[in-house]
Amino acid sequence: MSDRIYAAFRSIGAYVPSKVLTNFDLEKMVDTSDEWITKRTGIKERHIAADDEATSDMAVKASEVAIKRANLEAKDIDLVVCATVTPDYFNMPATACIISNKLGISNVQAFDISAACSGFVYALSVAKAFVESGMKKNVLVIGAEKFSSIVDWSDRNTCVLFGDGAGAAVISATTNKEEGFVDIHASADGSYADFLITPSPGSVNPATKEAIEQGLQYVKMKGNETFKLAVKTLTQDVKNILQKNNLEGKDIPHFVPHQANYRIINAVGNALNMSEEQVVLTVHKYGNTSAASIPMAINDIYESGRLKKGELMLLDTFGGGLTWASAIIPFAPKE
């Protein structure tokens, strides 16, 4: 024990919409097949939010679980950070403000982070900084996406990939170094901005009739280029963070990669000599839920009993921006 403050990953929670969209459903919507989607992505189904279910609604449900599991109440939260690229509104108010209000959290700092699929780990880095500086004690970190709202359902290259959902975690102050984050890396390279982009609305392409007719409000993706760069970047980033902290792949019980594509996850896992037992896999049932992907995957291993107190999680993610991030964090639930 010491007087130094560390950030502890206290709890996890998630919410998945009830509606399931299978590959066989998509066969009726676009020119694709279950075999084609499964072979190239590993995705079998994804969950789709209801028409009247906003990103904030899913985030609230995940957050309520995370707050309860941290043995806290809403009034104990002193910062809310929401990672999303599908906010309730483009681009104000921040979805974090709406979430706070729906949770009954008032007069507390709240803001969004836009880092696409890397958003949750980016938000964890912010929470770590706020907690370790002594500015905040209990930070609610959320990754939530209604990706179905920005997908062109006639584009077979993108519509098969994405799903909706939310995950949330509580990051709290501790003086026990064993509970603290080991390390976290986050980076970006804007020269690849066009690899994953939603062209409108924004100051470049305002929401005009012409922009909507051109479908600029939908996500656009350079699939092959993104795939190649993702494998290379994710692998190197994990090697760097392990080496920096004198760890090896075998020291990590839970490798939690961004759930974008089974082939990417498999390639990175193999490059790092990770066993099947170490690699957390949920892409087959949720698809790519962007910023919600990693917290939803952590929640899966928590609820299945695989994630135990003190065990290390290695998070690794890559997304539009381009952004990427990795983190080594022990699971530190409050007794």
C-alpha positions as CSV (number, residue, x, y, z in Angstrom):
1,M,0.0,0.0,0.0
2,S,1.1,3.6,-0.6
3,D,-0.3,7.1,-0.9
4,R,0.0,7.0,-4.7
5,I,-3.4,6.7,-6.5
6,Y,-3.9,4.0,-9.2
7,A,-6.8,3.4,-11.6
8,A,-8.6,0.1,-10.9
9,F,-11.0,-1.7,-13.4
10,R,-13.8,-2.4,-10.9
11,S,-16.7,-3.7,-13.0
12,I,-18.1,-4.5,-16.4
13,G,-21.6,-4.5,-17.8
14,A,-23.2,-4.8,-21.2
15,Y,-26.5,-4.6,-23.1
16,V,-27.4,-6.4,-26.4
17,P,-30.6,-5.5,-28.3
18,S,-33.1,-8.4,-28.6
19,K,-33.5,-8.4,-32.4
20,V,-31.1,-10.8,-34.1
21,L,-30.1,-10.4,-37.8
22,T,-28.6,-13.6,-39.1
23,N,-26.6,-14.2,-42.3
24,F,-29.6,-16.0,-43.7
25,D,-31.7,-12.9,-43.1
26,L,-29.1,-10.8,-45.0
27,E,-29.2,-13.3,-47.9
28,K,-32.8,-12.0,-48.5
29,M,-31.6,-8.3,-48.4
30,V,-28.5,-8.2,-50.5
31,D,-26.5,-10.4,-52.9
32,T,-24.5,-12.4,-50.3
33,S,-24.5,-15.7,-48.6
34,D,-24.0,-17.2,-45.1
35,E,-21.0,-19.1,-46.5
36,W,-19.4,-15.9,-48.0
37,I,-19.9,-13.9,-44.8
38,T,-18.7,-16.7,-42.5
39,K,-15.6,-17.5,-44.5
40,R,-14.4,-13.9,-44.8
41,T,-15.5,-12.5,-41.4
42,G,-16.4,-15.3,-39.0
43,I,-19.7,-13.4,-38.3
44,K,-22.9,-15.5,-38.1
45,E,-25.3,-13.0,-36.6
46,R,-25.5,-9.5,-35.2
47,H,-28.0,-7.7,-32.9
48,I,-30.0,-4.7,-34.2
49,A,-31.5,-2.0,-32.0
50,A,-35.2,-1.2,-32.2
51,D,-36.2,1.9,-34.1
52,D,-37.0,3.7,-30.9
53,E,-33.9,2.5,-29.1
54,A,-31.1,5.1,-29.2
55,T,-27.4,4.7,-28.5
56,S,-28.0,6.4,-25.1
57,D,-30.7,3.9,-24.2
58,M,-28.4,0.9,-24.7
59,A,-25.6,2.7,-22.9
60,V,-27.8,3.4,-19.9
61,K,-28.7,-0.3,-19.6
62,A,-25.1,-1.4,-19.7
63,S,-24.1,1.4,-17.3
64,E,-26.7,0.4,-14.7
65,V,-25.2,-3.1,-14.6
66,A,-21.6,-1.8,-14.3
67,I,-22.5,0.6,-11.5
68,K,-24.3,-2.1,-9.5
69,R,-21.5,-4.6,-10.0
70,A,-19.0,-2.0,-8.7
71,N,-21.1,-1.7,-5.5
72,L,-21.8,1.9,-6.2
73,E,-24.8,4.1,-6.9
74,A,-25.2,6.7,-9.7
75,K,-24.5,9.5,-7.3
76,D,-21.0,8.1,-6.7
77,I,-20.0,8.6,-10.4
78,D,-18.0,11.8,-10.9
79,L,-17.2,11.6,-14.6
80,V,-19.0,10.0,-17.5
81,V,-17.1,9.3,-20.8
82,C,-18.9,7.8,-23.7
83,A,-17.0,6.4,-26.8
84,T,-19.3,6.4,-29.8
85,V,-19.4,7.3,-33.5
86,T,-23.2,6.9,-33.6
87,P,-24.2,9.6,-31.1
88,D,-27.9,10.3,-30.4
89,Y,-27.4,13.6,-32.2
90,F,-24.8,15.0,-34.6
91,N,-23.0,16.5,-32.9
92,M,-24.5,18.0,-29.8
93,P,-25.4,17.5,-27.1
94,A,-22.9,14.8,-26.2
95,T,-24.5,11.4,-25.8
96,A,-22.6,11.2,-22.4
97,C,-24.8,14.1,-21.2
98,I,-28.0,12.3,-22.2
99,I,-26.8,9.1,-20.5
100,S,-26.0,11.0,-17.3
101,N,-29.4,12.5,-17.2
102,K,-31.1,9.2,-17.8
103,L,-29.1,7.6,-15.0
104,G,-30.0,10.4,-12.6
105,I,-26.4,11.7,-12.5
106,S,-26.4,15.5,-12.3
107,N,-23.8,18.3,-12.0
108,V,-21.0,15.9,-13.2
109,Q,-18.6,16.3,-16.1
110,A,-19.6,14.3,-19.1
111,F,-18.3,14.1,-22.7
112,D,-18.0,11.9,-25.7
113,I,-14.9,10.5,-27.4
114,S,-14.8,9.8,-31.2
115,A,-12.1,7.2,-32.0
116,A,-14.4,4.6,-33.7
117,C,-13.5,1.0,-32.8
118,S,-10.6,2.2,-30.5
119,G,-13.0,4.5,-28.6
120,F,-13.4,2.4,-25.4
121,V,-9.7,1.9,-24.9
122,Y,-9.1,5.6,-25.7
123,A,-11.8,6.4,-23.0
124,L,-10.0,4.1,-20.5
125,S,-6.8,6.1,-21.0
126,V,-8.7,9.3,-20.2
127,A,-10.3,7.6,-17.1
128,K,-6.8,6.5,-16.0
129,A,-5.4,10.0,-16.3
130,F,-8.3,11.6,-14.4
131,V,-8.2,9.1,-11.6
132,E,-4.4,8.9,-11.2
133,S,-4.2,12.8,-11.1
134,G,-6.7,12.8,-8.2
135,M,-9.3,14.8,-10.1
136,K,-11.9,12.0,-10.2
137,K,-12.7,8.9,-8.0
138,N,-15.2,6.9,-9.9
139,V,-15.3,7.2,-13.7
140,L,-18.1,5.6,-15.8
141,V,-16.5,4.5,-19.2
142,I,-19.0,3.5,-21.9
143,G,-18.7,2.2,-25.5
144,A,-22.0,2.3,-27.2
145,E,-23.0,2.1,-30.9
146,K,-26.2,2.0,-33.0
147,F,-24.2,1.2,-36.1
148,S,-27.3,0.1,-37.9
149,S,-28.2,3.8,-38.1
150,I,-25.2,4.6,-40.4
151,V,-25.1,1.4,-42.4
152,D,-26.2,1.3,-46.1
153,W,-28.3,-1.8,-46.1
154,S,-27.8,-2.1,-49.9
155,D,-24.0,-2.2,-49.6
156,R,-23.1,-5.9,-49.2
157,N,-19.5,-5.0,-48.3
158,T,-20.3,-3.1,-45.2
159,C,-23.9,-4.1,-44.0
160,V,-22.8,-7.7,-43.2
161,L,-20.1,-6.5,-40.7
162,F,-21.7,-4.3,-38.1
163,G,-24.1,-4.7,-35.1
164,D,-25.5,-2.7,-32.2
165,G,-24.8,-2.9,-28.5
166,A,-23.2,-1.2,-25.5
167,G,-20.7,-2.0,-22.8
168,A,-19.7,0.0,-19.7
169,A,-17.0,-0.2,-17.0
170,V,-16.4,1.6,-13.7
171,I,-12.8,2.8,-13.2
172,S,-12.1,3.8,-9.6
173,A,-9.3,5.1,-7.5
174,T,-7.2,2.7,-5.4
175,T,-4.0,2.9,-3.4
176,N,-3.3,-0.8,-4.1
177,K,-0.8,-1.0,-6.9
178,E,-1.7,-4.6,-7.6
179,E,-5.2,-3.4,-8.7
180,G,-3.9,-0.6,-10.9
181,F,-3.7,-0.5,-14.7
182,V,-0.3,-1.9,-15.8
183,D,-0.1,0.2,-19.0
184,I,-2.1,1.7,-21.8
185,H,-1.1,2.9,-25.3
186,A,-3.2,4.9,-27.7
187,S,-2.2,6.3,-31.1
188,A,-3.4,7.6,-34.4
189,D,-2.5,8.3,-38.0
190,G,-4.8,10.7,-39.9
191,S,-3.1,10.0,-43.2
192,Y,-5.4,6.9,-43.5
193,A,-8.6,8.8,-42.6
194,D,-10.3,7.7,-45.8
195,F,-10.0,4.0,-45.0
196,L,-13.1,4.3,-42.7
197,I,-15.2,7.4,-43.0
198,T,-18.7,8.7,-42.7
199,P,-18.5,11.6,-45.2
200,S,-21.7,13.5,-44.0
201,P,-22.9,15.4,-42.1
202,G,-20.0,17.6,-41.2
203,S,-18.3,20.8,-42.2
204,V,-16.8,19.2,-45.3
205,N,-20.2,17.8,-46.5
206,P,-23.1,19.5,-44.7
207,A,-26.4,17.6,-44.6
208,T,-27.8,18.7,-47.9
209,K,-30.3,17.0,-50.1
210,E,-27.5,16.1,-52.6
211,A,-25.4,14.6,-49.8
212,I,-28.2,12.4,-48.7
213,E,-29.0,11.3,-52.2
214,Q,-25.4,10.3,-52.7
215,G,-25.6,8.2,-49.4
216,L,-22.8,10.2,-47.8
217,Q,-24.4,9.7,-44.4
218,Y,-23.4,6.0,-44.5
219,V,-20.1,4.5,-43.4
220,K,-17.6,3.9,-46.2
221,M,-14.8,1.4,-45.9
222,K,-11.7,0.4,-47.8
223,G,-11.9,-3.2,-46.7
224,N,-8.8,-4.8,-48.1
225,E,-6.5,-1.9,-47.2
226,T,-7.9,-1.7,-43.7
227,F,-7.5,-5.5,-43.1
228,K,-3.9,-5.5,-44.0
229,L,-3.0,-2.5,-42.0
230,A,-5.0,-3.7,-39.0
231,V,-3.2,-7.0,-38.7
232,K,0.2,-5.3,-39.0
233,T,-0.6,-2.5,-36.6
234,L,-2.4,-4.6,-33.9
235,T,0.4,-7.2,-33.8
236,Q,3.2,-4.7,-33.5
237,D,1.3,-2.7,-30.9
238,V,0.8,-5.7,-28.7
239,K,4.4,-6.8,-29.0
240,N,5.5,-3.3,-28.0
241,I,3.3,-3.1,-24.9
242,L,4.2,-6.6,-23.7
243,Q,7.9,-6.0,-24.2
244,K,7.8,-2.6,-22.4
245,N,6.2,-4.3,-19.4
246,N,8.5,-7.4,-19.4
247,L,5.6,-9.7,-20.2
248,E,5.0,-12.5,-22.7
249,G,1.9,-13.8,-24.4
250,K,1.7,-16.7,-22.0
251,D,1.5,-14.3,-19.1
252,I,-1.9,-13.0,-20.3
253,P,-5.0,-15.1,-19.4
254,H,-7.4,-13.0,-21.5
255,F,-6.5,-11.5,-24.9
256,V,-9.4,-9.3,-25.8
257,P,-9.0,-8.0,-29.3
258,H,-11.5,-5.7,-31.1
259,Q,-14.1,-8.0,-32.6
260,A,-14.1,-6.8,-36.2
261,N,-13.2,-9.9,-38.2
262,Y,-12.2,-13.5,-37.2
263,R,-9.4,-13.5,-39.8
264,I,-7.8,-10.4,-38.2
265,I,-8.2,-11.8,-34.7
266,N,-6.8,-15.2,-35.8
267,A,-3.8,-13.7,-37.6
268,V,-2.9,-11.4,-34.6
269,G,-3.4,-14.3,-32.1
270,N,-1.1,-16.6,-34.2
271,A,1.5,-13.9,-34.5
272,L,1.6,-13.6,-30.8
273,N,1.5,-17.4,-30.1
274,M,-1.8,-17.0,-28.2
275,S,-3.8,-20.2,-27.5
276,E,-7.5,-20.5,-28.3
277,E,-8.2,-20.4,-24.6
278,Q,-6.5,-17.0,-24.3
279,V,-8.2,-15.3,-27.2
280,V,-11.7,-13.9,-26.4
281,L,-14.0,-14.4,-29.4
282,T,-17.5,-12.9,-29.7
283,V,-17.5,-11.6,-33.3
284,H,-19.5,-14.6,-34.5
285,K,-22.6,-13.6,-32.4
286,Y,-22.3,-9.8,-32.3
287,G,-20.4,-8.7,-35.4
288,N,-18.4,-5.5,-35.2
289,T,-20.0,-3.2,-32.6
290,S,-17.2,-0.6,-32.9
291,A,-16.6,1.1,-29.5
292,A,-18.9,-1.4,-27.8
293,S,-16.9,-4.4,-29.0
294,I,-14.3,-4.7,-26.3
295,P,-16.5,-4.1,-23.3
296,M,-19.1,-6.4,-24.6
297,A,-16.4,-9.1,-25.0
298,I,-15.1,-8.5,-21.5
299,N,-18.7,-8.8,-20.2
300,D,-19.0,-12.2,-22.0
301,I,-16.0,-13.7,-20.2
302,Y,-17.1,-12.2,-16.9
303,E,-20.7,-13.5,-17.1
304,S,-19.4,-17.0,-18.2
305,G,-17.2,-17.1,-15.1
306,R,-13.9,-17.1,-17.1
307,L,-12.7,-13.7,-15.8
308,K,-11.4,-13.9,-12.2
309,K,-10.2,-11.3,-9.8
310,G,-6.6,-10.3,-10.4
311,E,-6.3,-11.8,-13.9
312,L,-4.7,-9.7,-16.6
313,M,-6.6,-8.6,-19.7
314,L,-4.8,-7.5,-22.8
315,L,-7.0,-5.2,-24.9
316,D,-6.1,-4.5,-28.5
317,T,-8.1,-2.4,-30.9
318,F,-8.0,-0.6,-34.3
319,G,-10.5,1.7,-35.9
320,G,-11.3,4.7,-38.1
321,G,-9.1,7.7,-37.8
322,L,-7.1,5.6,-38.2
323,T,-6.7,4.9,-34.5
324,W,-5.3,2.1,-32.5
325,A,-4.8,1.3,-28.8
326,S,-3.8,-1.5,-26.4
327,A,-3.9,-1.9,-22.7
328,I,-2.8,-4.4,-20.0
329,I,-5.3,-4.2,-17.1
330,P,-6.0,-6.5,-14.1
331,F,-9.6,-7.2,-13.3
332,A,-10.1,-5.6,-9.8
333,P,-13.6,-6.1,-8.6
334,K,-14.5,-4.5,-5.2
335,E,-15.1,-7.2,-2.6
